[in-house]
Amino acid sequence: MKAYGKTPPKAKKTEGMKFEEDKIEISTQAKEIQVAMKALKDLPDVREDKVNEIRAQIKDGSYKPSSEDVAEKLLERIGKQGG
């Protein structure tokens, strides 16, 4: 039975035609970004060695952060909360 009274078109022969595969090329900059992102992903979220060092200093009473450092961190936190 013919749909809508038309005959389907004949398929064209593909002999002698060349087909190329699709290709993706990644720029050098994109490759470098991928490497950097992987390295960043592999880093631990917490530097255990630093945490343990400061923990030991607090325990033995030798941890003395400067008042400037404390004030700077407080201001950073206030700035993050406000905006």
N, CA, C and O of each residue as an XYZ file, in Angstrom:
332
protein
N       0.832     -1.174      0.000
C       0.000      0.000      0.000
C       0.880      1.242      0.000
O       1.867      1.294      0.734
N       0.563      2.187     -0.763
C       1.355      3.409     -0.882
C       0.843      4.445      0.118
O      -0.356      4.711      0.201
N       1.781      5.025      0.878
C       1.406      6.061      1.837
C       1.189      7.366      1.098
O       2.067      7.830      0.372
N       0.063      7.935      1.276
C      -0.280      9.213      0.671
C      -0.150      9.190     -0.855
O       0.048     10.235     -1.475
N      -0.256      8.042     -1.443
C      -0.250      7.931     -2.888
C       1.098      8.147     -3.540
O       1.169      8.317     -4.757
N       2.182      8.146     -2.756
C       3.512      8.347     -3.332
C       4.335      7.093     -3.137
O       4.145      6.356     -2.170
N       5.228      6.861     -4.038
C       6.145      5.739     -3.873
C       7.389      6.268     -3.163
O       7.797      7.407     -3.389
N       7.996      5.437     -2.299
C       9.188      5.905     -1.582
C      10.342      6.127     -2.560
O      10.444      5.429     -3.569
N      11.216      7.105     -2.263
C      12.358      7.346     -3.151
C      13.329      6.175     -3.089
O      13.447      5.502     -2.065
N      14.000      5.950     -4.165
C      14.994      4.881     -4.238
C      16.253      5.320     -3.485
O      16.654      6.482     -3.549
N      16.856      4.391     -2.784
C      18.086      4.682     -2.064
C      19.220      4.823     -3.075
O      19.315      4.053     -4.031
N      20.068      5.806     -2.852
C      21.200      6.010     -3.746
C      22.304      5.041     -3.376
O      22.516      4.726     -2.205
N      22.990      4.584     -4.383
C      24.106      3.676     -4.140
C      25.281      4.465     -3.575
O      25.531      5.600     -3.982
N      26.005      3.850     -2.628
C      27.126      4.521     -1.974
C      28.461      3.980     -2.455
O      29.496      4.252     -1.848
N      28.445      3.225     -3.530
C      29.699      2.667     -4.030
C      30.623      3.791     -4.457
O      30.197      4.764     -5.080
N      31.885      3.645     -4.116
C      32.885      4.620     -4.514
C      32.935      5.856     -3.622
O      33.813      6.701     -3.795
N      32.022      5.976     -2.683
C      32.036      7.131     -1.782
C      32.942      6.822     -0.602
O      32.996      5.692     -0.118
N      33.647      7.841     -0.153
C      34.534      7.671      1.000
C      33.892      8.316      2.214
O      33.371      9.428      2.141
N      33.935      7.613      3.317
C      33.401      8.139      4.567
C      34.552      8.384      5.518
O      35.430      7.536      5.675
N      34.548      9.555      6.158
C      35.572      9.866      7.145
C      34.975      9.714      8.530
O      33.801     10.003      8.759
N      35.810      9.254      9.447
C      35.365      9.140     10.831
C      35.366     10.522     11.467
O      36.172     11.380     11.106
N      34.468     10.730     12.408
C      34.452     11.982     13.159
C      35.681     12.029     14.051
O      36.106     11.009     14.594
N      36.238     13.200     14.195
C      37.431     13.371     15.022
C      37.223     14.535     15.971
O      36.515     15.494     15.667
N      37.855     14.427     17.122
C      37.866     15.521     18.089
C      39.327     15.854     18.351
O      40.142     14.971     18.621
N      39.640     17.119     18.268
C      40.993     17.560     18.583
C      40.924     18.482     19.787
O      40.153     19.442     19.802
N      41.729     18.189     20.791
C      41.742     18.987     22.013
C      42.983     19.868     21.984
O      44.088     19.390     21.727
N      42.797     21.140     22.244
C      43.915     22.078     22.211
C      44.917     21.752     23.315
O      44.606     21.060     24.285
N      46.112     22.266     23.137
C      47.164     22.070     24.136
C      46.736     22.660     25.474
O      46.974     22.072     26.529
N      46.101     23.827     25.420
C      45.648     24.468     26.656
C      44.604     23.607     27.366
O      44.635     23.477     28.589
N      43.683     23.021     26.604
C      42.659     22.161     27.208
C      43.298     20.923     27.827
O      42.872     20.469     28.888
N      44.312     20.378     27.173
C      45.015     19.209     27.724
C      45.702     19.573     29.035
O      45.672     18.801     29.994
N      46.322     20.753     29.072
C      46.990     21.191     30.303
C      45.977     21.392     31.431
O      46.251     21.074     32.588
N      44.823     21.914     31.084
C      43.775     22.105     32.087
C      43.304     20.756     32.622
O      43.069     20.608     33.821
N      43.167     19.774     31.733
C      42.761     18.431     32.165
C      43.774     17.856     33.144
O      43.395     17.270     34.159
N      45.062     18.019     32.846
C      46.117     17.499     33.726
C      46.059     18.209     35.077
O      46.164     17.573     36.126
N      45.891     19.532     35.045
C      45.827     20.300     36.297
C      44.604     19.913     37.120
O      44.692     19.785     38.341
N      43.466     19.728     36.458
C      42.245     19.345     37.175
C      42.396     17.971     37.822
O      41.929     17.754     38.940
N      43.047     17.043     37.119
C      43.264     15.706     37.682
C      44.170     15.799     38.910
O      43.906     15.166     39.932
N      45.245     16.595     38.802
C      46.166     16.761     39.935
C      45.443     17.385     41.117
O      45.647     16.969     42.258
N      44.603     18.376     40.860
C      43.841     19.019     41.924
C      42.863     18.040     42.568
O      42.683     18.030     43.785
N      42.237     17.218     41.729
C      41.277     16.233     42.229
C      41.958     15.200     43.127
O      41.349     14.690     44.067
N      43.229     14.893     42.833
C      43.960     13.889     43.598
C      44.488     14.416     44.926
O      44.919     13.631     45.771
N      44.462     15.749     45.127
C      44.928     16.314     46.389
C      43.914     16.046     47.500
O      42.708     16.053     47.254
N      44.388     15.813     48.700
C      43.446     15.614     49.808
C      42.782     16.935     50.175
O      43.370     18.002     50.005
N      41.551     16.857     50.680
C      40.828     18.058     51.091
C      41.455     18.680     52.331
O      41.404     19.896     52.516
N      42.042     17.848     53.176
C      42.635     18.312     54.426
C      44.097     17.890     54.451
O      44.430     16.733     54.193
N      44.953     18.836     54.761
C      46.381     18.517     54.886
C      46.622     17.964     56.287
O      46.863     18.714     57.233
N      46.554     16.654     56.401
C      46.663     15.988     57.702
C      47.950     16.356     58.432
O      47.946     16.518     59.653
N      49.066     16.491     57.683
C      50.331     16.825     58.331
C      50.258     18.191     59.005
O      50.761     18.361     60.116
N      49.640     19.158     58.348
C      49.510     20.500     58.917
C      48.568     20.494     60.116
O      48.838     21.133     61.132
N      47.469     19.772     59.990
C      46.506     19.672     61.090
C      47.167     19.041     62.311
O      47.014     19.533     63.429
N      47.894     17.965     62.098
C      48.560     17.285     63.211
C      49.624     18.176     63.866
O      49.790     18.160     65.085
N      50.335     18.947     63.049
C      51.350     19.859     63.585
C      50.712     20.923     64.470
O      51.189     21.184     65.575
N      49.645     21.531     63.991
C      48.973     22.577     64.781
C      48.305     21.979     66.007
O      48.310     22.588     67.077
N      47.731     20.793     65.861
C      47.103     20.114     67.003
C      48.130     19.871     68.111
O      47.836     20.068     69.290
N      49.332     19.443     67.727
C      50.396     19.197     68.716
C      50.828     20.498     69.383
O      51.083     20.527     70.587
N      50.910     21.586     68.593
C      51.291     22.882     69.158
C      50.245     23.379     70.151
O      50.582     23.932     71.197
N      48.959     23.174     69.810
C      47.892     23.587     70.738
C      47.987     22.780     72.029
O      47.838     23.323     73.123
N      48.234     21.491     71.891
C      48.295     20.598     73.059
C      49.436     20.975     73.998
O      49.271     20.977     75.217
N      50.602     21.297     73.418
C      51.742     21.617     74.289
C      51.850     23.115     74.611
O      52.793     23.544     75.277
N      50.876     23.909     74.130
C      50.832     25.331     74.479
C      51.746     26.216     73.643
O      51.909     27.393     73.962
N      52.335     25.692     72.598
C      53.257     26.501     71.799
C      52.593     27.157     70.584
O      53.258     27.869     69.832
N      51.302     26.929     70.385
C      50.606     27.527     69.233
C      50.241     28.963     69.575
O      49.412     29.215     70.449
N      50.862     29.885     68.887
C      50.640     31.305     69.143
C      50.396     32.032     67.810
O      51.318     32.624     67.248
N      49.169     31.987     67.313
C      48.896     32.719     66.075
C      48.973     34.217     66.333
O      48.635     34.686     67.420
N      49.420     34.968     65.324
C      49.520     36.418     65.514
C      48.112     37.018     65.510
O      47.193     36.484     64.891
N      47.970     38.127     66.208
C      46.665     38.787     66.263
C      46.260     39.285     64.882
O      45.071     39.350     64.571
N      47.242     39.638     64.047
C      46.951     40.068     62.678
C      46.328     38.926     61.871
O      45.367     39.133     61.129
N      46.884     37.719     62.023
C      46.344     36.549     61.312
C      44.911     36.259     61.738
O      44.047     35.980     60.906
N      44.668     36.329     63.048
C      43.325     36.064     63.571
C      42.349     37.112     63.046
O      41.257     36.771     62.592
N      42.736     38.385     63.105
C      41.868     39.467     62.629
C      41.593     39.316     61.129
O      40.462     39.510     60.684
N      42.605     38.978     60.363
C      42.443     38.804     58.919
C      41.442     37.688     58.602
O      40.578     37.853     57.741
N      41.562     36.568     59.292
C      40.640     35.447     59.063
C      39.213     35.806     59.472
O      38.257     35.423     58.798
N      39.071     36.538     60.573
C      37.742     36.974     60.994
C      37.102     37.873     59.941
O      35.925     37.722     59.614
N      37.885     38.806     59.417
C      37.370     39.700     58.398
C      37.017     38.963     57.101
O      36.039     39.304     56.435
N      37.809     37.964     56.754
C      37.503     37.146     55.571
C      36.153     36.451     55.749
O      35.329     36.441     54.833
N      35.933     35.878     56.913
C      34.673     35.169     57.174
C      33.479     36.115     57.164
O      32.414     35.782     56.643
N      33.667     37.308     57.748
C      32.584     38.296     57.751
C      32.263     38.716     56.314
O      31.096     38.852     55.948
N      33.285     38.916     55.518
C      33.091     39.305     54.121
C      32.363     38.246     53.323
O      31.546     38.577     52.464
N      32.643     36.967     53.590
C      31.975     35.868     52.878
C      30.501     35.760     53.278
O      29.654     35.410     52.456
N      30.205     36.059     54.528
C      28.832     35.951     55.003
C      27.979     37.096     54.482
O      26.781     36.925     54.253
N      28.580     38.248     54.297
C      27.822     39.417     53.880
C      27.557     39.479     52.397
O      26.699     40.247     51.962
N      28.264     38.696     51.604
C      28.077     38.933     50.201
C      27.948     37.775     49.366
O      27.786     37.903     48.153
